[in-house]
Amino acid sequence: MDLTDAVAVVTGASKGLGARIARTLAHQGATVYGLARSTDALQALHDDLGAAFVPVSCDVRKENAVESAFKTVDDEAGRLDVLVNNAGLGQFGPVDDLDTDAFDVQMDTNVRGVYLC
């Protein structure tokens, strides 16, 4: 697939599937804005991919952070062609052992974060 000159945002881009998707999009010609909380991992991807990958520190649970990240994309690229809403996390174990704070973090990331983006 040729994505030359496409502008993409990948959330959760610092590791795992998000990093792999970001790499694939960049190798297909897109400029990828990688959003994640882990700035060191984002910088490592930028060091590897160069200008095709733009690291953007963003916690998708926080509305102001998401607004700021997408403003960066709009200010720098002027458009958005692809959104990969990948950020997510899991809290594993018996549900009756899960405290409400852990539940809230999971729901805020996996549901609210998708909505905000």
CORTAHU-V135795 format. One record per helix or strand. SS is the DSSP state (H for helix, E for strand). FROM is the first residue (numbers start at 1). TO is the last residue. If there is no record, write none. Layout:
SS,FROM,TO
SS,FROM,TO
This chain:
E,7,11
H,16,27
E,31,36
H,39,52
E,53,57
H,63,77
E,82,84
H,95,97
H,100,116
